[in-house]
Amino acid sequence: MTALPLSLDALDAGWPAFVQATQEFIARLGLTQLQLECDHVALRVNSVAAADALRLAFSRRGQVISEAKINGRPILIIKLDEPLQLGPMSVECIELPYPGDKHYPKEGWEHIELVLPSQARDCQTLAAELLARVPALTPVLAGGTDIEVKLSSPKGAGERLANPTIAFKAGPLCIKLHPHSIQAIVASEAQAQTQTQTQTELYRPG
């Protein structure tokens, strides 16, 4: 029997447990005191059917504000009409990636992303700023604990803002930090597209 695609009802039912586990991980990392903004929460699905179904379902709760290709697959950013609550944080956006080559052991809520305000343009600078604010993370970033750390700089076509990212992972839990919110990144895409169109019109043969 073929499994049914992940449903919005299933996501709603799993949200409280995801919130509790994520808040505990935030506290373990020592990030609670920073009172950071949670700019979005990310989903993971293993089929196009699941992604299509969730895209349709979330269209009733918000609107797609970006559909960019990153690492060869479409990633939707959906801005909700009513933000989700993750403890004291309001989460305005959901990231819904279409599946790539990787198969996830569990579909559903996968990670949150927090904004650490900074002008850092690379991961090393961002990590140094984070350690200045949370020195207790020194052994974590040095690889001396069971928490996995990954530094990356994902970027979609047309993005103008550098957004280096530090990901902390413990078992199924993952928290990512970066300098700019997803809505700021989407705005940078729109600005780049506008400038490109303007330049095209200016240089169009008469």
Backbone torsions as a table, in degrees:
resi	resn	phi	psi	omega
1	MET	NA	132.5	-179.8
2	THR	-78.4	131.1	-179.9
3	ALA	-68.3	144.1	178.1
4	LEU	-74.1	148.1	177.3
5	PRO	-59.7	151.2	176.7
6	LEU	-55.1	133.2	-175.8
7	SER	-106.4	161.5	176.4
8	LEU	-66.5	-34.9	177.3
9	ASP	-61.2	-40.6	179.4
10	ALA	-65.9	-38.0	177.4
11	LEU	-65.2	-43.1	178.4
12	ASP	-59.9	-42.3	-178.0
13	ALA	-67.1	-33.5	-178.1
14	GLY	-86.4	-8.2	-175.1
15	TRP	-61.8	-47.4	-178.3
16	PRO	-58.0	-41.9	179.6
17	ALA	-66.9	-38.6	177.8
18	PHE	-63.5	-42.5	179.4
19	VAL	-61.0	-47.4	-178.2
20	GLN	-61.8	-47.3	-179.1
21	ALA	-63.8	-39.5	-179.4
22	THR	-67.9	-41.6	178.2
23	GLN	-62.3	-38.2	178.2
24	GLU	-65.1	-37.9	178.8
25	PHE	-69.5	-39.8	176.1
26	ILE	-57.7	-44.6	179.8
27	ALA	-65.5	-40.5	179.6
28	ARG	-61.3	-36.6	179.7
29	LEU	-77.3	-10.0	-178.8
30	GLY	78.1	22.2	-175.8
31	LEU	-93.0	-12.2	-176.6
32	THR	-56.1	-42.4	-176.2
33	GLN	-62.7	-22.4	-177.2
34	LEU	-77.4	-18.0	179.7
35	GLN	50.0	54.3	-177.6
36	LEU	-78.8	157.2	174.4
37	GLU	-79.2	134.5	171.5
38	CYS	-96.6	103.5	-172.2
39	ASP	-81.6	-26.1	174.0
40	HIS	-165.3	162.6	176.4
41	VAL	-119.2	142.9	-173.7
42	ALA	-112.2	143.0	175.5
43	LEU	-103.6	161.4	170.9
44	ARG	-135.8	131.5	177.9
45	VAL	-133.0	158.7	-176.3
46	ASN	-108.5	0.2	-178.5
47	SER	-141.3	151.6	175.4
48	VAL	-63.6	-34.8	179.6
49	ALA	-60.8	-42.4	179.1
50	ALA	-65.9	-43.1	179.5
51	ALA	-63.4	-43.0	178.7
52	ASP	-62.6	-42.9	-178.7
53	ALA	-64.5	-41.8	-179.8
54	LEU	-72.2	-34.0	176.0
55	ARG	-60.3	-44.6	179.0
56	LEU	-65.0	-43.6	-178.0
57	ALA	-65.0	-43.9	-178.8
58	PHE	-72.2	-17.8	176.6
59	SER	-64.6	-18.6	177.3
60	ARG	-87.1	-8.1	-179.3
61	ARG	-117.7	-1.4	-178.1
62	GLY	178.1	-158.2	-178.8
63	GLN	-141.9	149.3	176.7
64	VAL	-74.8	121.6	179.7
65	ILE	-105.0	-9.6	177.5
66	SER	-157.6	142.6	172.9
67	GLU	-139.4	87.2	-175.2
68	ALA	-107.6	155.8	174.7
69	LYS	-98.2	121.6	177.3
70	ILE	-129.0	127.2	-176.6
71	ASN	54.3	35.8	173.1
72	GLY	83.8	3.3	-179.8
73	ARG	-130.6	147.0	178.1
74	PRO	-68.4	138.0	175.1
75	ILE	-129.0	120.1	-179.9
76	LEU	-92.0	141.5	168.6
77	ILE	-114.8	120.6	-176.7
78	ILE	-111.2	121.8	175.8
79	LYS	-91.9	122.6	-175.4
80	LEU	-80.7	145.2	174.2
81	ASP	-67.3	-38.3	176.5
82	GLU	-122.7	116.4	-176.9
83	PRO	-60.9	151.2	170.2
84	LEU	-77.4	152.9	176.5
85	GLN	-106.8	123.8	175.9
86	LEU	-118.9	87.4	-172.1
87	GLY	62.5	-127.0	-179.8
88	PRO	-81.0	-4.5	-174.8
89	MET	-98.4	138.3	173.4
90	SER	-96.4	128.7	-177.2
91	VAL	-109.1	110.6	-172.7
92	GLU	-86.4	-23.3	-172.2
93	CYS	-128.7	152.7	175.8
94	ILE	-122.0	136.5	174.8
95	GLU	-99.7	121.9	-179.5
96	LEU	-122.2	96.9	178.0
97	PRO	-84.9	141.6	169.2
98	TYR	-75.2	153.4	-174.5
99	PRO	-67.2	147.6	173.4
100	GLY	-112.4	-141.8	-178.9
101	ASP	-78.8	-24.3	-174.9
102	LYS	-79.5	137.2	175.2
103	HIS	-102.7	125.2	-178.6
104	TYR	-90.1	135.2	-179.9
105	PRO	-63.9	-25.5	179.0
106	LYS	-141.4	129.2	175.6
107	GLU	-86.0	154.7	176.3
108	GLY	128.8	-152.4	178.9
109	TRP	-64.0	130.5	-173.6
110	GLU	-118.3	-45.4	178.4
111	HIS	-159.0	165.9	172.3
112	ILE	-115.3	160.6	176.7
113	GLU	-126.3	129.6	-177.6
114	LEU	-110.1	147.5	-179.6
115	VAL	-98.6	117.5	173.2
116	LEU	-103.8	96.4	-173.5
117	PRO	-52.3	126.0	-174.4
118	SER	-168.0	158.0	172.5
119	GLN	-101.0	11.5	-178.2
120	ALA	-59.7	138.0	178.9
121	ARG	-111.8	-0.5	177.5
122	ASP	-144.5	163.1	-174.0
123	CYS	-66.7	-35.8	-177.8
124	GLN	-64.0	-42.1	179.1
125	THR	-66.4	-42.3	179.2
126	LEU	-63.3	-41.9	179.3
127	ALA	-62.6	-40.4	178.8
128	ALA	-63.7	-40.2	178.9
129	GLU	-67.8	-37.9	178.3
130	LEU	-64.7	-44.1	-179.7
131	LEU	-64.6	-32.6	178.1
132	ALA	-64.4	-30.0	-178.7
133	ARG	-92.9	-30.1	179.9
134	VAL	-132.9	78.1	-177.5
135	PRO	-58.6	-26.0	-178.7
136	ALA	-64.0	-13.5	178.9
137	LEU	-82.7	-1.2	-177.9
138	THR	-54.3	-51.0	179.8
139	PRO	-67.0	-27.7	178.7
140	VAL	-67.4	-49.8	-178.8
141	LEU	-68.5	-22.8	178.6
142	ALA	-84.2	-2.1	178.7
143	GLY	81.2	21.4	-176.8
144	GLY	-96.3	12.9	178.6
145	THR	-131.5	-178.3	179.1
146	ASP	-82.0	1.2	179.1
147	ILE	-86.9	123.4	177.9
148	GLU	-78.7	141.4	179.3
149	VAL	-125.1	133.0	177.8
150	LYS	-132.3	130.0	176.6
151	LEU	-105.6	133.3	-178.6
152	SER	-153.5	166.5	177.5
153	SER	-135.6	70.0	179.9
154	PRO	-65.1	143.7	-178.0
155	LYS	-151.9	130.1	176.7
156	GLY	-91.0	162.0	179.2
157	ALA	-60.7	128.8	176.3
158	GLY	93.5	-9.2	179.9
159	GLU	-70.0	139.4	-177.7
160	ARG	-105.8	-24.2	-176.7
161	LEU	-89.8	129.2	170.5
162	ALA	-72.0	131.6	-176.9
163	ASN	-135.5	67.4	179.3
164	PRO	-57.5	145.2	-171.8
165	THR	-129.8	136.1	173.0
166	ILE	-113.5	122.0	-179.4
167	ALA	-110.2	132.4	174.8
168	PHE	-112.5	130.0	-176.4
169	LYS	-133.8	132.2	175.9
170	ALA	-137.8	105.9	-175.5
171	GLY	62.8	-129.7	-179.4
172	PRO	-81.9	-6.2	-175.4
173	LEU	-89.4	141.2	178.5
174	CYS	-146.8	132.9	175.6
175	ILE	-129.2	130.7	180.0
176	LYS	-116.5	144.1	176.6
177	LEU	-121.5	140.0	176.0
178	HIS	-153.6	164.7	-173.7
179	PRO	-75.8	-27.9	-171.9
180	HIS	-123.3	143.6	179.5
181	SER	-71.6	159.9	-180.0
182	ILE	-63.2	-32.0	179.4
183	GLN	-70.3	-33.0	174.9
184	ALA	-67.3	-37.3	177.9
185	ILE	-65.8	-43.5	178.5
186	VAL	-61.7	-40.4	178.4
187	ALA	-63.4	-35.9	178.9
188	SER	-67.1	-35.0	175.9
189	GLU	-62.8	-46.0	-177.8
190	ALA	-63.4	-39.4	179.5
191	GLN	-64.9	-41.1	179.7
192	ALA	-63.8	-41.6	179.6
193	GLN	-64.5	-41.3	179.4
194	THR	-62.6	-43.5	179.9
195	GLN	-65.7	-38.2	178.4
196	THR	-63.7	-43.3	179.2
197	GLN	-64.0	-41.1	179.9
198	THR	-63.3	-44.1	179.6
199	GLN	-64.4	-37.4	178.5
200	THR	-62.6	-42.8	179.9
201	GLU	-66.6	-38.4	-178.1
202	LEU	-66.1	-35.2	-176.1
203	TYR	-100.1	8.1	179.0
204	ARG	-69.5	129.5	-179.4
205	PRO	-59.1	138.1	-179.0
206	GLY	-87.4	NA	NA
